[in-house]
Amino acid sequence: MRPPTFYQKCRDQQWHINHLEHQQAQHIEQIRNLKDRLAIETARQSRVDANITYVAHKATNMEEVGGDAFLLRSRFFSLKDEHSN
């Protein structure tokens, strides 16, 4: 078998370069998408945490809340369940 010619080596090298550039572009796009998803999830999580903290504070002061204590406690546990999923 004959060794590859200069032209064949250049062609193969160019194919590999194009392949690596294509993979790099895909990875950059994937990183961008993951960053967007992380930002959305972080914002959603902070809203849930704020709701849980507010409801937990209200639930600990049940004497002051009066008849709404049961509603607050059930809201607290439903938010806590959403938070754990």
N, CA, C and O atoms as a CHARMM CRD file, in Angstrom:
* protein
*
  340
    1    1 MET  N      0.85300  -1.18100   0.00000 PROA 1      0.00000
    2    1 MET  CA     0.00000   0.00000   0.00000 PROA 1      0.00000
    3    1 MET  C      0.89600   1.24100   0.00000 PROA 1      0.00000
    4    1 MET  O      1.92700   1.28800   0.67100 PROA 1      0.00000
    5    2 ARG  N      0.47500   2.22700  -0.76400 PROA 2      0.00000
    6    2 ARG  CA     1.25600   3.46700  -0.88300 PROA 2      0.00000
    7    2 ARG  C      0.88700   4.44000   0.23000 PROA 2      0.00000
    8    2 ARG  O     -0.26600   4.47900   0.66100 PROA 2      0.00000
    9    3 PRO  N      1.83500   5.21000   0.68900 PROA 3      0.00000
   10    3 PRO  CA     1.52000   6.21900   1.71000 PROA 3      0.00000
   11    3 PRO  C      0.61500   7.31100   1.11100 PROA 3      0.00000
   12    3 PRO  O      0.62700   7.54400  -0.09700 PROA 3      0.00000
   13    4 PRO  N     -0.16500   7.97400   1.97200 PROA 4      0.00000
   14    4 PRO  CA    -1.05600   9.01700   1.44800 PROA 4      0.00000
   15    4 PRO  C     -0.26000  10.16500   0.83700 PROA 4      0.00000
   16    4 PRO  O      0.84500  10.48900   1.27200 PROA 4      0.00000
   17    5 THR  N     -0.85000  10.75500  -0.16800 PROA 5      0.00000
   18    5 THR  CA    -0.21600  11.89300  -0.82100 PROA 5      0.00000
   19    5 THR  C     -0.41500  13.14900   0.02800 PROA 5      0.00000
   20    5 THR  O     -1.21800  13.16100   0.96100 PROA 5      0.00000
   21    6 PHE  N      0.31100  14.18000  -0.30100 PROA 6      0.00000
   22    6 PHE  CA     0.18400  15.45700   0.40100 PROA 6      0.00000
   23    6 PHE  C     -1.25500  15.96500   0.29700 PROA 6      0.00000
   24    6 PHE  O     -1.81500  16.46100   1.27400 PROA 6      0.00000
   25    7 TYR  N     -1.84800  15.84000  -0.88400 PROA 7      0.00000
   26    7 TYR  CA    -3.23200  16.28100  -1.10000 PROA 7      0.00000
   27    7 TYR  C     -4.17600  15.51600  -0.17800 PROA 7      0.00000
   28    7 TYR  O     -5.06700  16.11900   0.42100 PROA 7      0.00000
   29    8 GLN  N     -4.00100  14.20100  -0.05000 PROA 8      0.00000
   30    8 GLN  CA    -4.87400  13.39400   0.79900 PROA 8      0.00000
   31    8 GLN  C     -4.71600  13.77000   2.27900 PROA 8      0.00000
   32    8 GLN  O     -5.69500  13.82900   3.02200 PROA 8      0.00000
   33    9 LYS  N     -3.49500  14.01700   2.68400 PROA 9      0.00000
   34    9 LYS  CA    -3.25900  14.43200   4.06700 PROA 9      0.00000
   35    9 LYS  C     -3.94400  15.78000   4.36200 PROA 9      0.00000
   36    9 LYS  O     -4.57000  15.96500   5.40500 PROA 9      0.00000
   37   10 CYS  N     -3.80200  16.70200   3.41400 PROA 10     0.00000
   38   10 CYS  CA    -4.43800  18.01800   3.58800 PROA 10     0.00000
   39   10 CYS  C     -5.95500  17.88600   3.63300 PROA 10     0.00000
   40   10 CYS  O     -6.61700  18.51700   4.45800 PROA 10     0.00000
   41   11 ARG  N     -6.49700  17.07000   2.74900 PROA 11     0.00000
   42   11 ARG  CA    -7.95000  16.84800   2.70600 PROA 11     0.00000
   43   11 ARG  C     -8.43600  16.24700   4.01600 PROA 11     0.00000
   44   11 ARG  O     -9.43900  16.70100   4.56700 PROA 11     0.00000
   45   12 ASP  N     -7.73900  15.23000   4.52400 PROA 12     0.00000
   46   12 ASP  CA    -8.13100  14.58700   5.77800 PROA 12     0.00000
   47   12 ASP  C     -8.01800  15.55400   6.95700 PROA 12     0.00000
   48   12 ASP  O     -8.87500  15.58200   7.84000 PROA 12     0.00000
   49   13 GLN  N     -6.95400  16.34000   6.95100 PROA 13     0.00000
   50   13 GLN  CA    -6.77500  17.30800   8.02400 PROA 13     0.00000
   51   13 GLN  C     -7.89300  18.35400   7.99800 PROA 13     0.00000
   52   13 GLN  O     -8.41400  18.73600   9.04600 PROA 13     0.00000
   53   14 GLN  N     -8.25500  18.80800   6.81800 PROA 14     0.00000
   54   14 GLN  CA    -9.32900  19.79100   6.68900 PROA 14     0.00000
   55   14 GLN  C    -10.65700  19.20400   7.17200 PROA 14     0.00000
   56   14 GLN  O    -11.44800  19.89000   7.81900 PROA 14     0.00000
   57   15 TRP  N    -10.89400  17.92200   6.85000 PROA 15     0.00000
   58   15 TRP  CA   -12.12800  17.27000   7.31100 PROA 15     0.00000
   59   15 TRP  C    -12.15400  17.24400   8.83900 PROA 15     0.00000
   60   15 TRP  O    -13.18700  17.53800   9.44000 PROA 15     0.00000
   61   16 HSD  N    -11.04100  16.90100   9.47100 PROA 16     0.00000
   62   16 HSD  CA   -10.97700  16.85400  10.93300 PROA 16     0.00000
   63   16 HSD  C    -11.15400  18.23900  11.54500 PROA 16     0.00000
   64   16 HSD  O    -11.83400  18.38000  12.56100 PROA 16     0.00000
   65   17 ILE  N    -10.56200  19.24200  10.95100 PROA 17     0.00000
   66   17 ILE  CA   -10.72600  20.61700  11.44600 PROA 17     0.00000
   67   17 ILE  C    -12.19000  21.03400  11.37100 PROA 17     0.00000
   68   17 ILE  O    -12.73400  21.58600  12.32700 PROA 17     0.00000
   69   18 ASN  N    -12.82600  20.76800  10.23000 PROA 18     0.00000
   70   18 ASN  CA   -14.25100  21.11100  10.07500 PROA 18     0.00000
   71   18 ASN  C    -15.11000  20.35800  11.08800 PROA 18     0.00000
   72   18 ASN  O    -16.04700  20.91500  11.66000 PROA 18     0.00000
   73   19 HSD  N    -14.78000  19.09600  11.29800 PROA 19     0.00000
   74   19 HSD  CA   -15.53100  18.29100  12.25900 PROA 19     0.00000
   75   19 HSD  C    -15.38100  18.86900  13.67000 PROA 19     0.00000
   76   19 HSD  O    -16.36800  18.97200  14.39800 PROA 19     0.00000
   77   20 LEU  N    -14.17700  19.24300  14.06000 PROA 20     0.00000
   78   20 LEU  CA   -13.94800  19.81900  15.38700 PROA 20     0.00000
   79   20 LEU  C    -14.63900  21.17000  15.54800 PROA 20     0.00000
   80   20 LEU  O    -15.18200  21.46500  16.61300 PROA 20     0.00000
   81   21 GLU  N    -14.62200  21.98400  14.50900 PROA 21     0.00000
   82   21 GLU  CA   -15.30700  23.28300  14.56800 PROA 21     0.00000
   83   21 GLU  C    -16.81700  23.10400  14.71200 PROA 21     0.00000
   84   21 GLU  O    -17.47500  23.84700  15.44000 PROA 21     0.00000
   85   22 HSD  N    -17.35400  22.11000  14.01000 PROA 22     0.00000
   86   22 HSD  CA   -18.78200  21.82700  14.10400 PROA 22     0.00000
   87   22 HSD  C    -19.13300  21.36200  15.52000 PROA 22     0.00000
   88   22 HSD  O    -20.13000  21.80900  16.08800 PROA 22     0.00000
   89   23 GLN  N    -18.32800  20.47600  16.08900 PROA 23     0.00000
   90   23 GLN  CA   -18.55500  20.01800  17.45500 PROA 23     0.00000
   91   23 GLN  C    -18.45100  21.17600  18.44800 PROA 23     0.00000
   92   23 GLN  O    -19.24300  21.27100  19.38600 PROA 23     0.00000
   93   24 GLN  N    -17.48300  22.04300  18.23700 PROA 24     0.00000
   94   24 GLN  CA   -17.31800  23.18900  19.12500 PROA 24     0.00000
   95   24 GLN  C    -18.55300  24.08700  19.08600 PROA 24     0.00000
   96   24 GLN  O    -19.01800  24.55200  20.12700 PROA 24     0.00000
   97   25 ALA  N    -19.07800  24.32900  17.90200 PROA 25     0.00000
   98   25 ALA  CA   -20.27800  25.15700  17.77700 PROA 25     0.00000
   99   25 ALA  C    -21.46200  24.50900  18.49600 PROA 25     0.00000
  100   25 ALA  O    -22.25200  25.19700  19.14300 PROA 25     0.00000
  101   26 GLN  N    -21.58200  23.19200  18.38200 PROA 26     0.00000
  102   26 GLN  CA   -22.65600  22.48500  19.08500 PROA 26     0.00000
  103   26 GLN  C    -22.48300  22.60200  20.60000 PROA 26     0.00000
  104   26 GLN  O    -23.45700  22.81000  21.32400 PROA 26     0.00000
  105   27 HSD  N    -21.26600  22.47100  21.06900 PROA 27     0.00000
  106   27 HSD  CA   -21.02300  22.58200  22.50700 PROA 27     0.00000
  107   27 HSD  C    -21.31000  23.98900  23.02000 PROA 27     0.00000
  108   27 HSD  O    -21.87100  24.15300  24.10400 PROA 27     0.00000
  109   28 ILE  N    -20.93400  24.98400  22.26100 PROA 28     0.00000
  110   28 ILE  CA   -21.21300  26.37200  22.65500 PROA 28     0.00000
  111   28 ILE  C    -22.71500  26.60300  22.74600 PROA 28     0.00000
  112   28 ILE  O    -23.19400  27.24100  23.68500 PROA 28     0.00000
  113   29 GLU  N    -23.45400  26.08800  21.77700 PROA 29     0.00000
  114   29 GLU  CA   -24.91700  26.21700  21.79000 PROA 29     0.00000
  115   29 GLU  C    -25.51200  25.47300  22.97800 PROA 29     0.00000
  116   29 GLU  O    -26.42400  25.98000  23.63100 PROA 29     0.00000
  117   30 GLN  N    -25.00900  24.28500  23.26200 PROA 30     0.00000
  118   30 GLN  CA   -25.50200  23.51900  24.39800 PROA 30     0.00000
  119   30 GLN  C    -25.21900  24.24500  25.71500 PROA 30     0.00000
  120   30 GLN  O    -26.07600  24.27500  26.59800 PROA 30     0.00000
  121   31 ILE  N    -24.04900  24.81900  25.85200 PROA 31     0.00000
  122   31 ILE  CA   -23.71300  25.58500  27.05800 PROA 31     0.00000
  123   31 ILE  C    -24.63600  26.78600  27.20500 PROA 31     0.00000
  124   31 ILE  O    -25.09800  27.08200  28.30700 PROA 31     0.00000
  125   32 ARG  N    -24.90700  27.47600  26.11000 PROA 32     0.00000
  126   32 ARG  CA   -25.81600  28.63100  26.14500 PROA 32     0.00000
  127   32 ARG  C    -27.21300  28.19800  26.61700 PROA 32     0.00000
  128   32 ARG  O    -27.83000  28.85900  27.45200 PROA 32     0.00000
  129   33 ASN  N    -27.69500  27.08200  26.06900 PROA 33     0.00000
  130   33 ASN  CA   -29.01500  26.58200  26.47300 PROA 33     0.00000
  131   33 ASN  C    -29.04000  26.18500  27.94400 PROA 33     0.00000
  132   33 ASN  O    -30.00400  26.47500  28.65200 PROA 33     0.00000
  133   34 LEU  N    -27.99200  25.52900  28.39800 PROA 34     0.00000
  134   34 LEU  CA   -27.94000  25.12000  29.80300 PROA 34     0.00000
  135   34 LEU  C    -27.86000  26.32400  30.74100 PROA 34     0.00000
  136   34 LEU  O    -28.45700  26.30800  31.81800 PROA 34     0.00000
  137   35 LYS  N    -27.13600  27.35500  30.34600 PROA 35     0.00000
  138   35 LYS  CA   -27.08600  28.57800  31.15400 PROA 35     0.00000
  139   35 LYS  C    -28.46300  29.21800  31.25900 PROA 35     0.00000
  140   35 LYS  O    -28.86100  29.67400  32.33100 PROA 35     0.00000
  141   36 ASP  N    -29.19200  29.25300  30.14100 PROA 36     0.00000
  142   36 ASP  CA   -30.54700  29.80800  30.15300 PROA 36     0.00000
  143   36 ASP  C    -31.45700  28.99200  31.07200 PROA 36     0.00000
  144   36 ASP  O    -32.21000  29.55500  31.86700 PROA 36     0.00000
  145   37 ARG  N    -31.38500  27.67300  30.96100 PROA 37     0.00000
  146   37 ARG  CA   -32.20400  26.80600  31.81200 PROA 37     0.00000
  147   37 ARG  C    -31.84500  26.98600  33.28000 PROA 37     0.00000
  148   37 ARG  O    -32.72700  26.99200  34.13900 PROA 37     0.00000
  149   38 LEU  N    -30.56200  27.13100  33.57100 PROA 38     0.00000
  150   38 LEU  CA   -30.12000  27.32700  34.95200 PROA 38     0.00000
  151   38 LEU  C    -30.66300  28.64000  35.50700 PROA 38     0.00000
  152   38 LEU  O    -31.11400  28.69200  36.65100 PROA 38     0.00000
  153   39 ALA  N    -30.62300  29.69000  34.70800 PROA 39     0.00000
  154   39 ALA  CA   -31.14300  30.98700  35.15200 PROA 39     0.00000
  155   39 ALA  C    -32.64200  30.89800  35.43400 PROA 39     0.00000
  156   39 ALA  O    -33.11900  31.43700  36.43300 PROA 39     0.00000
  157   40 ILE  N    -33.37800  30.22600  34.56600 PROA 40     0.00000
  158   40 ILE  CA   -34.82300  30.06900  34.76300 PROA 40     0.00000
  159   40 ILE  C    -35.10200  29.26000  36.01400 PROA 40     0.00000
  160   40 ILE  O    -35.94700  29.63800  36.82600 PROA 40     0.00000
  161   41 GLU  N    -34.39400  28.14300  36.17500 PROA 41     0.00000
  162   41 GLU  CA   -34.60700  27.27700  37.33900 PROA 41     0.00000
  163   41 GLU  C    -34.22300  27.98400  38.63700 PROA 41     0.00000
  164   41 GLU  O    -34.91400  27.83900  39.64500 PROA 41     0.00000
  165   42 THR  N    -33.14100  28.73900  38.62400 PROA 42     0.00000
  166   42 THR  CA   -32.71700  29.47600  39.81100 PROA 42     0.00000
  167   42 THR  C    -33.76000  30.51700  40.20400 PROA 42     0.00000
  168   42 THR  O    -34.07400  30.67600  41.38400 PROA 42     0.00000
  169   43 ALA  N    -34.29400  31.22300  39.21400 PROA 43     0.00000
  170   43 ALA  CA   -35.33100  32.22400  39.49700 PROA 43     0.00000
  171   43 ALA  C    -36.58000  31.55400  40.05500 PROA 43     0.00000
  172   43 ALA  O    -37.18300  32.05100  41.00600 PROA 43     0.00000
  173   44 ARG  N    -36.96500  30.43400  39.47100 PROA 44     0.00000
  174   44 ARG  CA   -38.15000  29.71700  39.94700 PROA 44     0.00000
  175   44 ARG  C    -37.91900  29.21900  41.37400 PROA 44     0.00000
  176   44 ARG  O    -38.80100  29.32200  42.22700 PROA 44     0.00000
  177   45 GLN  N    -36.74900  28.69000  41.61900 PROA 45     0.00000
  178   45 GLN  CA   -36.42100  28.15400  42.94200 PROA 45     0.00000
  179   45 GLN  C    -36.42700  29.24700  44.00100 PROA 45     0.00000
  180   45 GLN  O    -36.89500  29.02100  45.11700 PROA 45     0.00000
  181   46 SER  N    -35.91900  30.41900  43.67300 PROA 46     0.00000
  182   46 SER  CA   -35.89800  31.50600  44.65600 PROA 46     0.00000
  183   46 SER  C    -37.31400  31.98500  44.97600 PROA 46     0.00000
  184   46 SER  O    -37.59400  32.37700  46.10900 PROA 46     0.00000
  185   47 ARG  N    -38.20700  31.95300  43.98500 PROA 47     0.00000
  186   47 ARG  CA   -39.60600  32.31600  44.25100 PROA 47     0.00000
  187   47 ARG  C    -40.25800  31.29300  45.17400 PROA 47     0.00000
  188   47 ARG  O    -40.99000  31.66600  46.09100 PROA 47     0.00000
  189   48 VAL  N    -39.99900  30.00600  44.94100 PROA 48     0.00000
  190   48 VAL  CA   -40.56700  28.95000  45.78300 PROA 48     0.00000
  191   48 VAL  C    -40.02300  29.07400  47.19500 PROA 48     0.00000
  192   48 VAL  O    -40.78100  28.96200  48.15900 PROA 48     0.00000
  193   49 ASP  N    -38.71300  29.30500  47.33700 PROA 49     0.00000
  194   49 ASP  CA   -38.11000  29.45100  48.66100 PROA 49     0.00000
  195   49 ASP  C    -38.70200  30.64300  49.40300 PROA 49     0.00000
  196   49 ASP  O    -38.95400  30.56200  50.60500 PROA 49     0.00000
  197   50 ALA  N    -38.92500  31.74100  48.70200 PROA 50     0.00000
  198   50 ALA  CA   -39.50900  32.92700  49.32800 PROA 50     0.00000
  199   50 ALA  C    -40.92900  32.62600  49.80200 PROA 50     0.00000
  200   50 ALA  O    -41.31600  33.04700  50.89300 PROA 50     0.00000
  201   51 ASN  N    -41.70600  31.90600  49.00100 PROA 51     0.00000
  202   51 ASN  CA   -43.07300  31.54500  49.39200 PROA 51     0.00000
  203   51 ASN  C    -43.06300  30.62800  50.61200 PROA 51     0.00000
  204   51 ASN  O    -43.86900  30.80200  51.52600 PROA 51     0.00000
  205   52 ILE  N    -42.16400  29.66200  50.63000 PROA 52     0.00000
  206   52 ILE  CA   -42.08700  28.73200  51.76000 PROA 52     0.00000
  207   52 ILE  C    -41.70800  29.48800  53.02900 PROA 52     0.00000
  208   52 ILE  O    -42.28800  29.24400  54.08700 PROA 52     0.00000
  209   53 THR  N    -40.75600  30.38900  52.93900 PROA 53     0.00000
  210   53 THR  CA   -40.33600  31.16000  54.10300 PROA 53     0.00000
  211   53 THR  C    -41.48300  32.00700  54.63000 PROA 53     0.00000
  212   53 THR  O    -41.70200  32.07000  55.83900 PROA 53     0.00000
  213   54 TYR  N    -42.21500  32.65900  53.73600 PROA 54     0.00000
  214   54 TYR  CA   -43.33600  33.50400  54.14300 PROA 54     0.00000
  215   54 TYR  C    -44.41600  32.67000  54.82100 PROA 54     0.00000
  216   54 TYR  O    -44.90500  33.03300  55.89100 PROA 54     0.00000
  217   55 VAL  N    -44.78700  31.55800  54.20200 PROA 55     0.00000
  218   55 VAL  CA   -45.85200  30.72000  54.75300 PROA 55     0.00000
  219   55 VAL  C    -45.39700  30.07800  56.05400 PROA 55     0.00000
  220   55 VAL  O    -46.19600  29.95600  56.98300 PROA 55     0.00000
  221   56 ALA  N    -44.14000  29.66500  56.15100 PROA 56     0.00000
  222   56 ALA  CA   -43.62800  29.06500  57.37900 PROA 56     0.00000
  223   56 ALA  C    -43.67300  30.07300  58.52000 PROA 56     0.00000
  224   56 ALA  O    -44.01500  29.72800  59.65100 PROA 56     0.00000
  225   57 HSD  N    -43.32500  31.31800  58.21500 PROA 57     0.00000
  226   57 HSD  CA   -43.38500  32.36400  59.24100 PROA 57     0.00000
  227   57 HSD  C    -44.82300  32.55500  59.71900 PROA 57     0.00000
  228   57 HSD  O    -45.07800  32.67300  60.91800 PROA 57     0.00000
  229   58 LYS  N    -45.74400  32.58300  58.78200 PROA 58     0.00000
  230   58 LYS  CA   -47.15100  32.73900  59.14800 PROA 58     0.00000
  231   58 LYS  C    -47.64600  31.53800  59.93600 PROA 58     0.00000
  232   58 LYS  O    -48.42000  31.69500  60.88000 PROA 58     0.00000
  233   59 ALA  N    -47.20900  30.33900  59.56200 PROA 59     0.00000
  234   59 ALA  CA   -47.67200  29.13000  60.24700 PROA 59     0.00000
  235   59 ALA  C    -47.14300  29.06600  61.67500 PROA 59     0.00000
  236   59 ALA  O    -47.80700  28.49900  62.54200 PROA 59     0.00000
  237   60 THR  N    -45.98200  29.62200  61.94200 PROA 60     0.00000
  238   60 THR  CA   -45.44800  29.60700  63.31500 PROA 60     0.00000
  239   60 THR  C    -46.17900  30.58700  64.21800 PROA 60     0.00000
  240   60 THR  O    -46.13400  30.46100  65.44100 PROA 60     0.00000
  241   61 ASN  N    -46.84400  31.55300  63.62600 PROA 61     0.00000
  242   61 ASN  CA   -47.61300  32.53400  64.40600 PROA 61     0.00000
  243   61 ASN  C    -49.10000  32.23100  64.30400 PROA 61     0.00000
  244   61 ASN  O    -49.90500  33.11900  64.02500 PROA 61     0.00000
  245   62 MET  N    -49.46200  30.96300  64.53200 PROA 62     0.00000
  246   62 MET  CA   -50.85400  30.54600  64.33500 PROA 62     0.00000
  247   62 MET  C    -51.81500  31.25500  65.28800 PROA 62     0.00000
  248   62 MET  O    -52.96900  31.50600  64.94100 PROA 62     0.00000
  249   63 GLU  N    -51.33200  31.57800  66.49600 PROA 63     0.00000
  250   63 GLU  CA   -52.23400  32.24500  67.43700 PROA 63     0.00000
  251   63 GLU  C    -52.70800  33.57900  66.87700 PROA 63     0.00000
  252   63 GLU  O    -53.86200  33.96800  67.05400 PROA 63     0.00000
  253   64 GLU  N    -51.78800  34.27800  66.19100 PROA 64     0.00000
  254   64 GLU  CA   -52.13100  35.57600  65.62600 PROA 64     0.00000
  255   64 GLU  C    -52.99100  35.42700  64.37900 PROA 64     0.00000
  256   64 GLU  O    -53.79000  36.30800  64.06100 PROA 64     0.00000
  257   65 VAL  N    -52.82900  34.32100  63.67800 PROA 65     0.00000
  258   65 VAL  CA   -53.54900  34.12600  62.42100 PROA 65     0.00000
  259   65 VAL  C    -54.99300  33.75100  62.67700 PROA 65     0.00000
  260   65 VAL  O    -55.87600  34.12800  61.90600 PROA 65     0.00000
  261   66 GLY  N    -55.25000  33.01200  63.74900 PROA 66     0.00000
  262   66 GLY  CA   -56.60600  32.64500  64.09800 PROA 66     0.00000
  263   66 GLY  C    -57.14500  31.54200  63.21400 PROA 66     0.00000
  264   66 GLY  O    -56.50600  30.49900  63.07100 PROA 66     0.00000
  265   67 GLY  N    -58.30500  31.75000  62.61800 PROA 67     0.00000
  266   67 GLY  CA   -58.98900  30.72700  61.82700 PROA 67     0.00000
  267   67 GLY  C    -58.27500  30.34300  60.54900 PROA 67     0.00000
  268   67 GLY  O    -58.56800  29.29700  59.97100 PROA 67     0.00000
  269   68 ASP  N    -57.33400  31.17500  60.09300 PROA 68     0.00000
  270   68 ASP  CA   -56.62700  30.88100  58.84800 PROA 68     0.00000
  271   68 ASP  C    -55.42400  29.96900  59.04800 PROA 68     0.00000
  272   68 ASP  O    -54.71800  29.67400  58.08300 PROA 68     0.00000
  273   69 ALA  N    -55.17200  29.51900  60.26400 PROA 69     0.00000
  274   69 ALA  CA   -53.98100  28.69900  60.54000 PROA 69     0.00000
  275   69 ALA  C    -53.99500  27.41900  59.72500 PROA 69     0.00000
  276   69 ALA  O    -52.96600  27.02000  59.17900 PROA 69     0.00000
  277   70 PHE  N    -55.14500  26.77400  59.63700 PROA 70     0.00000
  278   70 PHE  CA   -55.21200  25.52200  58.87700 PROA 70     0.00000
  279   70 PHE  C    -54.90300  25.75900  57.40500 PROA 70     0.00000
  280   70 PHE  O    -54.18500  24.97200  56.78700 PROA 70     0.00000
  281   71 LEU  N    -55.44100  26.84000  56.83700 PROA 71     0.00000
  282   71 LEU  CA   -55.18900  27.14400  55.43100 PROA 71     0.00000
  283   71 LEU  C    -53.71600  27.44000  55.18300 PROA 71     0.00000
  284   71 LEU  O    -53.14500  26.99000  54.18900 PROA 71     0.00000
  285   72 LEU  N    -53.10600  28.19500  56.08500 PROA 72     0.00000
  286   72 LEU  CA   -51.69200  28.50800  55.93400 PROA 72     0.00000
  287   72 LEU  C    -50.82600  27.26000  56.05000 PROA 72     0.00000
  288   72 LEU  O    -49.87600  27.08200  55.28700 PROA 72     0.00000
  289   73 ARG  N    -51.15500  26.40200  57.00300 PROA 73     0.00000
  290   73 ARG  CA   -50.37100  25.19400  57.17900 PROA 73     0.00000
  291   73 ARG  C    -50.50000  24.28600  55.95200 PROA 73     0.00000
  292   73 ARG  O    -49.50300  23.72400  55.49900 PROA 73     0.00000
  293   74 SER  N    -51.69800  24.13700  55.41400 PROA 74     0.00000
  294   74 SER  CA   -51.85900  23.29500  54.22500 PROA 74     0.00000
  295   74 SER  C    -51.15100  23.91700  53.02200 PROA 74     0.00000
  296   74 SER  O    -50.59900  23.19100  52.19500 PROA 74     0.00000
  297   75 ARG  N    -51.15500  25.24300  52.90900 PROA 75     0.00000
  298   75 ARG  CA   -50.42000  25.92200  51.82700 PROA 75     0.00000
  299   75 ARG  C    -48.91400  25.70700  51.98300 PROA 75     0.00000
  300   75 ARG  O    -48.20400  25.49100  51.00100 PROA 75     0.00000
  301   76 PHE  N    -48.43800  25.77100  53.22500 PROA 76     0.00000
  302   76 PHE  CA   -47.01800  25.54900  53.49600 PROA 76     0.00000
  303   76 PHE  C    -46.59500  24.14900  53.04700 PROA 76     0.00000
  304   76 PHE  O    -45.57000  23.99300  52.38400 PROA 76     0.00000
  305   77 PHE  N    -47.37700  23.14300  53.40400 PROA 77     0.00000
  306   77 PHE  CA   -46.98800  21.77600  53.04600 PROA 77     0.00000
  307   77 PHE  C    -47.13900  21.51800  51.55700 PROA 77     0.00000
  308   77 PHE  O    -46.38000  20.72600  50.99900 PROA 77     0.00000
  309   78 SER  N    -48.08900  22.15800  50.89900 PROA 78     0.00000
  310   78 SER  CA   -48.20100  21.96600  49.44700 PROA 78     0.00000
  311   78 SER  C    -47.01700  22.63100  48.73700 PROA 78     0.00000
  312   78 SER  O    -46.51100  22.08700  47.75600 PROA 78     0.00000
  313   79 LEU  N    -46.56800  23.79400  49.21500 PROA 79     0.00000
  314   79 LEU  CA   -45.38100  24.42700  48.63900 PROA 79     0.00000
  315   79 LEU  C    -44.13500  23.60300  48.92500 PROA 79     0.00000
  316   79 LEU  O    -43.25000  23.48500  48.07700 PROA 79     0.00000
  317   80 LYS  N    -44.07000  23.03600  50.11900 PROA 80     0.00000
  318   80 LYS  CA   -42.91800  22.21500  50.47900 PROA 80     0.00000
  319   80 LYS  C    -42.85000  20.98100  49.57200 PROA 80     0.00000
  320   80 LYS  O    -41.76500  20.57900  49.15200 PROA 80     0.00000
  321   81 ASP  N    -44.00800  20.38000  49.27000 PROA 81     0.00000
  322   81 ASP  CA   -44.04800  19.21600  48.37200 PROA 81     0.00000
  323   81 ASP  C    -43.63000  19.59400  46.96100 PROA 81     0.00000
  324   81 ASP  O    -42.91400  18.84000  46.30200 PROA 81     0.00000
  325   82 GLU  N    -44.07400  20.76400  46.48900 PROA 82     0.00000
  326   82 GLU  CA   -43.66400  21.23200  45.16300 PROA 82     0.00000
  327   82 GLU  C    -42.15700  21.47200  45.14400 PROA 82     0.00000
  328   82 GLU  O    -41.48100  21.18800  44.15400 PROA 82     0.00000
  329   83 HSD  N    -41.64700  21.99700  46.24600 PROA 83     0.00000
  330   83 HSD  CA   -40.22100  22.30500  46.33700 PROA 83     0.00000
  331   83 HSD  C    -39.37700  21.02800  46.30500 PROA 83     0.00000
  332   83 HSD  O    -38.28600  21.02300  45.73500 PROA 83     0.00000
  333   84 SER  N    -39.86300  19.97000  46.90000 PROA 84     0.00000
  334   84 SER  CA   -39.08000  18.73500  46.94900 PROA 84     0.00000
  335   84 SER  C    -39.13000  17.98100  45.63300 PROA 84     0.00000
  336   84 SER  O    -38.29300  17.10400  45.42000 PROA 84     0.00000
  337   85 ASN  N    -40.06300  18.27400  44.74100 PROA 85     0.00000
  338   85 ASN  CA   -40.15000  17.56800  43.44300 PROA 85     0.00000
  339   85 ASN  C    -39.27300  18.15900  42.43100 PROA 85     0.00000
  340   85 ASN  O    -39.23100  17.68400  41.29600 PROA 85     0.00000
